[in-house]
Amino acid sequence: MTISLESKFGSADIARVATRLATTTTREEEMEYRSELQSMNIHAAAVDFGGPVDKIISEVMSHAAVAAQRCNLVKETHVELGNVIGACHEVLLALMHKAAGLNVGGKIALVRYQEHLCVALFAEIGLLSFNEVGLYLAHRAVPNE
């Protein structure tokens, strides 16, 4: 996806950006992409995770909320943090539905542009030689102050 500074981004565009960030394979690639996004006033954060899916849900939500604050996606308000937690919860529930009882590893990406907040989660799901992947998205409209 080519991004220009003149672009007006909608929810689908921000979902594509979040998906690309969630599927970066190295920390260097992630940081380079986040820097590119920052130059266009798109705020982004990403958190790697792994472990038994039923044991990591609250930890992933907590780490994602902290990352969203540290990377200036949201302020520490009930509405803004609630939107982050709600979107993270939505994608994690979708992952749990597919991966119940299994181990997962992946990345959750949070992207904000103006009122658009999108969370993308990319995960590998495995047990022994059974390997599956999942990609999940959630969008929220967060009012600008």
Secondary structure, DSSP 8 states (H G I E B T S, - for coil): ----TT----HHHHHHHHHHHHT--SHHHHHHHHHHHHTTT-EEEEEEEEEEHHHHHHHHHHHHHHHHHHTTSS-SSHHHHHHHHHHHHHHHHHHHHHHTTSEEEEEEEEEEETTEEEEEEEEEEEETTEEEEEEEEEEEE----
